Amino acid sequence: MKRFYAILCAAMLVVALGGNSAWAANYTLTIQSSNPSSGVAITASPNDRNGAGNGTTQFTRSYSDRTSITLTAPATASANTFQKWQRDGSDYSTNRAITFRLSRNRTMKAVYTTSTTDTTAPTTTASPAGGTYSGSTIVTLTANEPATTYYCTGSSSCSPTTVYSAPITISASTTLRYYSRDTAGNTETTKSQTYTITTTTPETNCKDGLDNDSDGKIDCADTDCTADATCQSTIPQHRTINSYAGPSTCIVCHQVQATAMLASVHMKWSGPTPELTNTGGVAKGKAVGGINTFCSYAMSSKGTCFNCHVRADGNAPHNPVDNDVDCLMCHNDTYKRTTETDPANTVTVTNVLGQIKTYIFGKVNPTTGDYTTLPDYAKMPAGTTMIELARTVKKTTRDSCLRC
């Protein structure tokens, strides 16, 4: 009989401690909307503890601790367009469908913006502007909003039909005509810039990849350039570089080094985390899963941190390939690079001093996800060319590392 009562008491204790759901934490999820503040149909999955799922703002659901929840907001509400989700008053995601785990009471708000009709044509700027230049010059066309830019070179009446995708090298006198058309179909009036390219005789421009004195010899192959600093490399192959087509110019001779760089921390900005107890050892770093400190987590800068990243396309979503290794970042201290900004990709905030600041982020290729990086000639000595930089590479120095 005593044994029977002992077993009975043990069973009752198990039921009391392990079988009572009251011991598990339960949290309330409040789902709201803004502009409009009510009447927005939100899909919620799974159903909560009470069997309730989808609802119309504002509503609440009750879930057990660590439940994985998916919320989906409609693309439009009351003729307004979905903009973002906010969590507890802070921006959370611009995706309409979000998935998260509930580990405390939370408020998720679907924010909508008023739709407007764009009737303003874009404005395109050519930099540098037309004028007289000694030797070839590189011209960048920049629209003040997302748009497709068309251009042509030649006569003052040429028709711009070529889609602009990269800076234009002008090595002979010509007229550049261009215009942009934005995503709403607004078309800019065609503009033109006239560039006059003068030649130097004898050859004194030894870093432009041109035969400026028409003697059949280009740059370092011309005896006029013997004393030029860019023609003093102890590596004969470097003295023969007369054009620069990006990283491929270097990689054609340094394939092994480029391939090795793809696996390096410098390229990935992440690595194994065996010493962290909550990551399971998976790769983390300032490109993957970092804490947004606006200092150590590169992704929060939306392009700014990529100005000195060895990866030429920023931290694009696809795996890097050899031609993404920007060798000059580590092997030429003169070289400076910048991320092309996108006037349509901005955030305005009020800091702790009450000052309103607007930050313009990098331009992203809508097809590949790449950031667009360009040589920052404003931060390099006047007259610097990419050919010059490619010829004068050297081993990495402290300055190479400390630029970041």
C-alpha positions as CSV (number, residue, x, y, z in Angstrom):
1,M,0.0,0.0,0.0
2,K,2.8,2.4,0.8
3,R,4.4,1.8,-2.6
4,F,1.1,2.5,-4.2
5,Y,0.8,5.9,-2.5
6,A,4.4,6.8,-3.4
7,I,3.8,6.1,-7.1
8,L,0.5,8.1,-7.0
9,C,2.2,11.1,-5.4
10,A,5.0,11.0,-7.9
11,A,2.5,10.9,-10.8
12,M,0.5,13.9,-9.4
13,L,3.8,15.9,-9.0
14,V,4.7,15.3,-12.7
15,V,1.3,16.4,-13.8
16,A,1.5,19.5,-11.6
17,L,4.9,20.6,-12.7
18,G,5.3,19.3,-16.3
19,G,1.8,19.1,-17.6
20,N,0.5,22.5,-16.6
21,S,0.9,25.0,-19.4
22,A,0.8,27.9,-16.9
23,W,4.5,27.3,-16.4
24,A,5.2,28.4,-20.0
25,A,5.5,32.2,-20.7
26,N,2.8,33.7,-22.9
27,Y,3.1,37.1,-24.7
28,T,0.8,39.5,-26.4
29,L,1.4,40.7,-30.0
30,T,-0.4,43.9,-30.8
31,I,-0.8,44.5,-34.6
32,Q,-1.4,48.1,-35.7
33,S,-1.4,50.2,-38.9
34,S,-0.6,53.8,-39.8
35,N,-2.1,55.8,-42.7
36,P,-4.7,54.4,-42.3
37,S,-4.7,53.7,-38.6
38,S,-7.4,51.0,-38.8
39,G,-9.1,48.7,-41.2
40,V,-6.0,47.1,-42.7
41,A,-6.4,43.3,-43.2
42,I,-3.2,41.6,-41.9
43,T,-2.5,37.9,-42.4
44,A,-1.1,36.3,-39.2
45,S,0.2,32.7,-39.1
46,P,0.0,30.4,-37.1
47,N,-3.2,30.9,-35.1
48,D,-2.6,32.0,-31.6
49,R,-3.3,30.1,-28.3
50,N,-7.0,31.0,-28.6
51,G,-7.2,29.8,-32.2
52,A,-7.3,33.3,-33.7
53,G,-5.1,34.2,-36.7
54,N,-5.8,36.9,-39.4
55,G,-7.2,40.2,-38.3
56,T,-8.0,43.8,-39.2
57,T,-6.0,46.5,-37.5
58,Q,-5.9,47.2,-34.6
59,F,-6.0,43.7,-33.0
60,T,-4.0,41.5,-30.6
61,R,-2.9,37.9,-30.5
62,S,-1.5,35.7,-27.6
63,Y,1.4,33.3,-28.3
64,S,3.6,31.1,-26.3
65,D,7.3,32.1,-25.8
66,R,9.5,31.8,-28.9
67,T,6.7,31.1,-31.3
68,S,7.7,31.8,-34.9
69,I,5.1,34.2,-36.4
70,T,4.6,35.4,-39.9
71,L,2.8,38.7,-40.6
72,T,1.9,39.8,-44.1
73,A,0.5,43.3,-44.9
74,P,-1.3,44.1,-48.2
75,A,0.5,46.1,-50.8
76,T,-2.0,49.0,-50.6
77,A,-4.5,50.2,-48.1
78,S,-7.0,53.1,-48.7
79,A,-5.1,53.9,-51.9
80,N,-1.9,54.3,-49.9
81,T,1.3,52.2,-50.6
82,F,3.0,49.9,-48.0
83,Q,6.3,51.4,-46.9
84,K,7.6,49.4,-43.9
85,W,7.0,47.5,-40.7
86,Q,7.9,49.1,-37.4
87,R,8.5,47.1,-34.2
88,D,7.9,48.8,-30.9
89,G,8.1,52.2,-32.7
90,S,11.4,51.5,-34.6
91,D,11.8,50.7,-38.2
92,Y,12.0,46.9,-38.7
93,S,11.6,45.8,-42.3
94,T,10.5,47.1,-45.8
95,N,9.2,43.6,-46.7
96,R,5.5,43.2,-46.6
97,A,5.9,39.6,-45.2
98,I,8.0,39.3,-42.1
99,T,8.8,36.3,-39.8
100,F,10.0,36.6,-36.2
101,R,10.0,34.9,-32.9
102,L,8.0,36.4,-30.0
103,S,9.9,36.5,-26.7
104,R,8.2,39.5,-25.1
105,N,5.2,41.6,-25.5
106,R,5.5,43.4,-28.9
107,T,3.8,45.9,-31.1
108,M,4.1,45.6,-34.9
109,K,2.9,48.4,-37.1
110,A,2.3,48.4,-40.9
111,V,3.1,51.9,-42.2
112,Y,1.7,53.2,-45.4
113,T,2.6,56.3,-47.5
114,T,0.4,58.5,-49.6
115,S,0.8,57.7,-53.3
116,T,1.8,60.7,-55.5
117,T,2.0,61.1,-59.2
118,D,5.5,62.1,-60.5
119,T,5.4,64.6,-63.3
120,T,8.8,66.1,-62.9
121,A,11.6,65.2,-65.4
122,P,14.9,64.1,-64.0
123,T,18.0,66.4,-64.2
124,T,21.3,64.9,-65.5
125,T,24.7,66.3,-64.7
126,A,27.9,65.7,-66.6
127,S,31.1,65.8,-64.6
128,P,33.5,67.2,-65.5
129,A,31.6,69.7,-67.7
130,G,32.6,70.5,-71.2
131,G,35.8,72.4,-71.8
132,T,39.4,72.1,-73.0
133,Y,41.5,69.2,-71.5
134,S,45.0,68.1,-72.1
135,G,44.6,64.4,-72.8
136,S,41.6,62.1,-72.4
137,T,39.1,62.8,-69.7
138,I,36.5,60.5,-68.0
139,V,33.0,61.9,-67.9
140,T,30.4,60.7,-65.4
141,L,26.6,61.2,-66.1
142,T,24.5,61.4,-62.9
143,A,20.7,61.7,-62.7
144,N,19.1,63.2,-59.6
145,E,16.6,60.3,-59.3
146,P,16.3,56.7,-60.5
147,A,16.3,56.9,-64.3
148,T,17.8,55.5,-67.5
149,T,20.3,57.9,-69.1
150,Y,21.0,57.9,-72.9
151,Y,23.9,59.5,-74.6
152,C,25.9,59.9,-77.9
153,T,29.2,61.4,-78.9
154,G,30.1,63.0,-82.2
155,S,28.3,65.8,-83.9
156,S,26.2,68.4,-82.2
157,S,23.1,66.8,-83.7
158,C,23.7,63.1,-82.9
159,S,20.8,61.3,-81.3
160,P,21.4,59.9,-77.8
161,T,20.5,56.2,-78.0
162,T,23.2,54.4,-76.1
163,V,22.3,53.5,-72.5
164,Y,24.7,54.9,-70.0
165,S,26.2,52.2,-67.8
166,A,29.7,53.4,-67.0
167,P,31.9,56.5,-67.1
168,I,32.7,57.7,-70.6
169,T,36.3,58.1,-71.7
170,I,36.7,61.0,-74.1
171,S,40.1,60.9,-75.9
172,A,39.4,63.2,-78.8
173,S,37.5,66.4,-79.3
174,T,33.8,65.7,-79.5
175,T,30.3,66.8,-78.4
176,L,28.5,64.7,-75.8
177,R,24.7,64.8,-75.9
178,Y,22.5,63.1,-73.2
179,Y,19.2,63.0,-71.4
180,S,17.4,60.8,-68.8
181,R,14.0,59.2,-68.5
182,D,12.7,58.4,-65.0
183,T,10.6,55.4,-63.9
184,A,7.4,57.4,-64.3
185,G,8.2,58.1,-68.0
186,N,9.2,61.8,-67.6
187,T,11.8,62.7,-70.2
188,E,14.5,65.3,-69.7
189,T,15.3,67.8,-72.5
190,T,18.5,66.7,-74.3
191,K,21.6,68.5,-73.1
192,S,25.1,68.8,-74.6
193,Q,28.7,69.4,-73.6
194,T,31.6,70.1,-75.9
195,Y,35.0,68.7,-75.0
196,T,38.2,69.8,-76.7
197,I,41.1,67.5,-76.2
198,T,44.6,68.9,-76.9
199,T,47.7,66.9,-77.6
200,T,51.2,67.5,-76.2
201,T,54.2,67.5,-78.4
202,P,56.7,66.0,-77.6
203,E,55.0,63.2,-75.5
204,T,54.7,64.5,-72.0
205,N,51.5,62.8,-70.9
206,C,52.8,59.4,-70.2
207,K,49.9,57.9,-68.3
208,D,46.9,58.2,-70.6
209,G,47.4,55.2,-72.8
210,L,47.5,57.4,-76.0
211,D,50.0,58.1,-78.7
212,N,49.7,61.9,-78.2
213,D,52.7,62.9,-80.4
214,S,51.7,60.4,-83.2
215,D,55.1,58.7,-83.3
216,G,53.6,55.2,-83.1
217,K,54.7,54.7,-79.5
218,I,52.4,54.8,-76.5
219,D,53.4,56.1,-73.0
220,C,56.3,54.1,-71.6
221,A,57.3,52.7,-75.0
222,D,58.1,56.3,-76.1
223,T,61.6,57.5,-75.2
224,D,60.0,60.8,-74.2
225,C,58.6,59.0,-71.2
226,T,61.7,57.4,-69.9
227,A,62.0,59.7,-66.9
228,D,58.3,59.6,-66.0
229,A,57.6,58.1,-62.6
230,T,54.9,55.8,-63.9
231,C,57.4,54.2,-66.3
232,Q,60.0,53.5,-63.5
233,S,58.4,50.2,-62.4
234,T,61.0,47.4,-61.9
235,I,58.4,45.0,-63.3
236,P,58.5,45.2,-67.1
237,Q,54.9,44.0,-67.6
238,H,53.6,46.9,-65.5
239,R,55.2,49.4,-67.8
240,T,53.2,48.0,-70.7
241,I,49.8,48.7,-69.1
242,N,48.2,51.2,-71.4
243,S,44.5,50.8,-70.4
244,Y,42.7,49.9,-67.3
245,A,39.5,47.8,-67.5
246,G,39.0,47.3,-63.8
247,P,40.3,44.4,-61.7
248,S,40.6,42.1,-64.7
249,T,43.7,44.2,-65.8
250,C,45.5,42.9,-62.8
251,I,43.9,39.4,-62.5
252,V,45.0,38.4,-66.0
253,C,48.5,37.9,-64.6
254,H,47.6,37.3,-60.9
255,Q,44.8,34.7,-61.1
256,V,46.1,32.6,-58.2
257,Q,46.3,35.6,-55.9
258,A,42.8,36.7,-56.8
259,T,41.3,33.3,-56.2
260,A,43.0,33.1,-52.8
261,M,41.6,36.5,-51.9
262,L,38.0,35.2,-52.5
263,A,38.4,33.0,-49.5
264,S,39.9,35.6,-47.2
265,V,38.3,37.5,-44.3
266,H,39.2,40.7,-46.1
267,M,36.8,39.7,-48.9
268,K,34.1,38.0,-46.9
269,W,34.0,40.4,-43.9
270,S,32.9,37.3,-41.9
271,G,34.4,34.1,-40.5
272,P,33.7,31.1,-38.2
273,T,32.7,31.9,-34.6
274,P,33.7,28.9,-32.5
275,E,34.2,31.1,-29.4
276,L,30.6,32.5,-29.5
277,T,28.1,30.3,-27.6
278,N,25.0,31.5,-29.4
279,T,26.0,31.1,-33.0
280,G,26.7,27.5,-33.4
281,G,30.0,28.4,-35.0
282,V,28.4,29.7,-38.2
283,A,30.1,32.5,-40.1
284,K,29.4,35.9,-38.7
285,G,31.1,39.3,-39.0
286,K,30.6,42.9,-40.0
287,A,28.9,41.8,-43.2
288,V,26.8,39.0,-41.8
289,G,24.7,39.0,-38.6
290,G,26.5,41.9,-37.0
291,I,25.1,44.3,-34.4
292,N,24.1,47.6,-35.9
293,T,26.5,49.9,-34.0
294,F,26.8,52.3,-37.0
295,C,30.5,51.6,-36.7
296,S,31.4,47.9,-36.9
297,Y,28.4,46.5,-38.9
298,A,29.1,47.5,-42.5
299,M,25.7,46.7,-43.9
300,S,24.0,49.5,-41.9
301,S,25.9,52.1,-43.9
302,K,24.2,51.1,-47.2
303,G,27.4,51.6,-49.2
304,T,29.5,54.1,-47.2
305,C,31.6,51.3,-45.6
306,F,32.2,49.8,-49.1
307,N,34.4,52.8,-50.2
308,C,37.4,50.9,-48.8
309,H,36.3,47.4,-49.1
310,V,38.5,45.2,-51.3
311,R,35.4,44.0,-53.0
312,A,34.8,46.2,-56.0
313,D,31.0,45.8,-56.1
314,G,30.4,46.4,-52.4
315,N,29.0,43.6,-50.4
316,A,26.6,42.4,-53.2
317,P,24.2,39.5,-52.4
318,H,25.8,37.1,-54.9
319,N,29.0,35.2,-54.1
320,P,32.1,37.2,-55.3
321,V,34.1,36.2,-58.4
322,D,37.7,36.9,-59.3
323,N,36.8,40.2,-61.1
324,D,35.2,41.6,-57.9
325,V,38.7,41.8,-56.2
326,D,39.8,45.4,-56.4
327,C,43.5,44.9,-56.2
328,L,44.3,48.6,-56.0
329,M,42.7,49.0,-52.6
330,C,45.6,47.1,-51.0
331,H,48.4,47.7,-53.5
332,N,48.3,51.4,-54.3
333,D,48.0,53.9,-51.4
334,T,47.2,56.7,-53.8
335,Y,44.0,55.0,-55.0
336,K,40.8,56.2,-53.5
337,R,37.3,54.9,-54.3
338,T,33.8,56.2,-53.6
339,T,30.3,54.7,-53.7
340,E,28.0,56.4,-56.3
341,T,25.1,58.0,-54.2
342,D,21.5,57.6,-55.0
343,P,19.4,60.7,-54.3
344,A,16.3,58.5,-54.1
345,N,17.8,56.3,-51.3
346,T,17.8,58.6,-48.3
347,V,16.9,58.6,-44.6
348,T,16.1,61.7,-42.6
349,V,16.6,61.4,-38.8
350,T,16.6,63.7,-35.8
351,N,19.7,63.2,-33.6
352,V,20.0,63.5,-29.8
353,L,20.7,67.2,-30.2
354,G,17.5,67.8,-32.0
355,Q,19.2,68.3,-35.3
356,I,17.6,67.0,-38.5
357,K,20.0,65.1,-40.7
358,T,19.5,63.6,-44.1
359,Y,21.8,60.7,-45.2
360,I,22.2,59.7,-48.8
361,F,23.1,56.1,-49.4
362,G,24.7,54.2,-52.2
363,K,23.2,53.4,-55.6
364,V,22.3,49.7,-56.0
365,N,22.0,48.0,-59.4
366,P,18.4,46.8,-59.4
367,T,19.3,43.6,-61.3
368,T,22.5,42.4,-59.5
369,G,22.2,44.1,-56.1
370,D,25.8,45.5,-56.6
371,Y,26.7,48.9,-55.3
372,T,28.2,51.2,-57.9
373,T,31.8,52.2,-57.0
374,L,33.9,54.7,-58.9
375,P,37.4,56.2,-58.6
376,D,37.3,59.2,-56.3
377,Y,39.5,61.5,-58.3
378,A,38.7,64.4,-55.9
379,K,40.7,62.7,-53.2
380,M,43.6,61.8,-55.4
381,P,46.4,64.1,-56.7
382,A,45.3,66.1,-59.7
383,G,45.9,64.3,-63.0
384,T,45.9,60.9,-61.5
385,T,44.8,58.2,-64.0
386,M,43.8,54.6,-63.5
387,I,46.6,53.6,-65.8
388,E,49.1,55.3,-63.6
389,L,47.8,53.6,-60.5
390,A,47.9,50.1,-62.2
391,R,51.5,50.6,-63.2
392,T,52.7,51.8,-59.8
393,V,51.3,49.0,-57.5
394,K,53.4,47.8,-54.6
395,K,53.3,45.6,-51.6
396,T,50.7,46.4,-48.9
397,T,51.8,49.0,-46.4
398,R,50.4,50.3,-43.1
399,D,48.8,53.1,-44.9
400,S,47.0,50.5,-47.1
401,C,45.4,49.0,-44.0
402,L,44.8,52.2,-42.0
403,R,42.8,53.8,-44.8
404,C,39.9,51.6,-43.4
